[in-house]
Amino acid sequence: MDGFLTETVPSTAVHEMGAKVVIAMHLDPRLLPGKAGNTLDVFNRSFAIIQTSASQSWRDATDILIEPKVRDIFWDDFAKTPQLVSAGGNAAYAAPPENSSRPRAPSCQTA
């Protein structure tokens, strides 16, 4: 479930729907460097600013938070999907909950 602008990560809503454990993945929006080159750049920058400054109260309702380091990849750079998947996998295994019996993986690799 994606909250986009109303609740960046809808952890509270998912708990209210009956989830016992909420695992959230948050991708920090990247602001474009320099001036916007066209209308789409303006919209992208506007959404990134809104998401960056949005309330982050959802963090309190999240049991496991995964935040892969992918700020160097734009949202529409589909050629870098393998790097995104790898970064997400590595972040997921980086810090399992203290009470978890889930094994740590040394790293995630994609083909």
Kinemage of the C-alpha trace (Angstrom):
@kinemage 1
@onewidth
@group {chain A} dominant
@subgroup {mainchain}
@vectorlist {calphas} color= white
{ca met a 1} P 0.000 0.000 0.000
{ca asp a 2} L 1.356 3.415 -0.949
{ca gly a 3} L 0.180 6.563 0.812
{ca phe a 4} L 1.949 8.930 -1.625
{ca leu a 5} L 0.957 12.444 -0.520
{ca thr a 6} L -1.688 11.934 2.168
{ca glu a 7} L 0.421 9.651 4.343
{ca thr a 8} L 3.810 8.925 2.810
{ca val a 9} L 3.922 5.485 4.435
{ca pro a 10} L 0.408 4.452 5.576
{ca ser a 11} L 1.550 2.462 8.618
{ca thr a 12} L -1.319 3.631 10.835
{ca ala a 13} L -3.932 2.694 8.231
{ca val a 14} L -2.404 -0.756 7.772
{ca his a 15} L -2.495 -1.364 11.550
{ca glu a 16} L -6.145 -0.254 11.578
{ca met a 17} L -6.864 -2.771 8.802
{ca gly a 18} L -5.676 -5.515 11.158
{ca ala a 19} L -1.990 -5.995 10.413
{ca lys a 20} L -0.068 -7.508 13.329
{ca val a 21} L 3.324 -6.354 12.038
{ca val a 22} L 3.901 -3.436 9.689
{ca ile a 23} L 7.024 -3.537 7.535
{ca ala a 24} L 7.557 -0.237 5.738
{ca met a 25} L 9.930 0.650 2.938
{ca his a 26} L 10.634 4.354 2.645
{ca leu a 27} L 12.476 5.800 -0.318
{ca asp a 28} L 13.745 9.263 0.474
{ca pro a 29} L 12.741 11.526 -2.442
{ca arg a 30} L 15.570 13.077 -4.390
{ca leu a 31} L 15.492 16.755 -5.226
{ca leu a 32} L 16.744 17.591 -8.686
{ca pro a 33} L 19.946 19.651 -8.711
{ca gly a 34} L 19.884 23.033 -10.403
{ca lys a 35} L 16.937 24.661 -12.133
{ca ala a 36} L 13.951 22.724 -13.438
{ca gly a 37} L 14.279 22.208 -17.172
{ca asn a 38} L 10.624 21.631 -18.024
{ca thr a 39} L 7.118 21.289 -16.573
{ca leu a 40} L 7.650 17.647 -15.586
{ca asp a 41} L 10.761 18.658 -13.614
{ca val a 42} L 8.668 21.259 -11.765
{ca phe a 43} L 6.040 18.642 -10.841
{ca asn a 44} L 8.703 16.124 -9.766
{ca arg a 45} L 10.421 18.721 -7.593
{ca ser a 46} L 7.083 19.797 -6.080
{ca phe a 47} L 6.188 16.223 -5.104
{ca ala a 48} L 9.658 15.628 -3.651
{ca ile a 49} L 9.376 18.771 -1.521
{ca ile a 50} L 5.893 17.789 -0.320
{ca gln a 51} L 7.044 14.278 0.602
{ca thr a 52} L 10.190 15.551 2.308
{ca ser a 53} L 8.300 18.024 4.459
{ca ala a 54} L 5.264 15.804 5.147
{ca ser a 55} L 4.579 14.666 8.679
{ca gln a 56} L 6.489 11.524 9.519
{ca ser a 57} L 4.216 10.326 12.320
{ca trp a 58} L 3.856 7.060 10.397
{ca arg a 59} L 7.273 6.044 11.749
{ca asp a 60} L 5.759 5.451 15.203
{ca ala a 61} L 3.271 2.959 13.724
{ca thr a 62} L 5.956 1.030 11.846
{ca asp a 63} L 7.390 -2.146 13.359
{ca ile a 64} L 10.194 -2.648 10.847
{ca leu a 65} L 11.465 0.256 8.731
{ca ile a 66} L 13.586 -0.375 5.651
{ca glu a 67} L 15.274 2.635 4.062
{ca pro a 68} L 17.561 1.652 1.179
{ca lys a 69} L 20.137 4.177 0.065
{ca val a 70} L 18.914 4.949 -3.445
{ca arg a 71} L 19.063 8.753 -3.580
{ca asp a 72} L 21.338 8.552 -6.635
{ca ile a 73} L 18.618 6.841 -8.706
{ca phe a 74} L 15.693 8.799 -10.144
{ca trp a 75} L 12.171 7.376 -9.842
{ca asp a 76} L 11.895 6.806 -13.592
{ca asp a 77} L 15.337 5.270 -14.171
{ca phe a 78} L 14.018 1.785 -14.924
{ca ala a 79} L 17.373 0.641 -16.323
{ca lys a 80} L 18.650 0.669 -12.733
{ca thr a 81} L 15.991 -1.739 -11.443
{ca pro a 82} L 18.614 -4.378 -10.537
{ca gln a 83} L 20.469 -1.834 -8.354
{ca leu a 84} L 17.175 -0.832 -6.679
{ca val a 85} L 16.296 -4.449 -5.917
{ca ser a 86} L 19.783 -5.096 -4.557
{ca ala a 87} L 19.724 -1.960 -2.381
{ca gly a 88} L 16.295 -2.909 -1.018
{ca gly a 89} L 17.417 -6.441 -0.215
{ca asn a 90} L 20.577 -5.250 1.493
{ca ala a 91} L 18.639 -2.711 3.563
{ca ala a 92} L 16.069 -5.347 4.549
{ca tyr a 93} L 18.768 -7.612 5.950
{ca ala a 94} L 20.914 -4.857 7.436
{ca ala a 95} L 19.042 -4.468 10.717
{ca pro a 96} L 16.457 -7.109 11.534
{ca pro a 97} L 14.417 -6.504 14.687
{ca glu a 98} L 16.252 -7.456 17.873
{ca asn a 99} L 13.711 -10.159 18.712
{ca ser a 100} L 13.799 -11.676 15.230
{ca ser a 101} L 15.226 -15.100 14.506
{ca arg a 102} L 15.604 -14.208 10.828
{ca pro a 103} L 19.174 -14.855 9.645
{ca arg a 104} L 21.277 -12.046 8.291
{ca ala a 105} L 22.307 -12.268 4.666
{ca pro a 106} L 25.776 -10.988 3.708
{ca ser a 107} L 24.380 -9.098 0.704
{ca cys a 108} L 21.699 -9.286 -1.957
{ca gln a 109} L 22.748 -9.669 -5.540
{ca thr a 110} L 20.669 -9.418 -8.681
{ca ala a 111} L 21.326 -10.943 -12.054
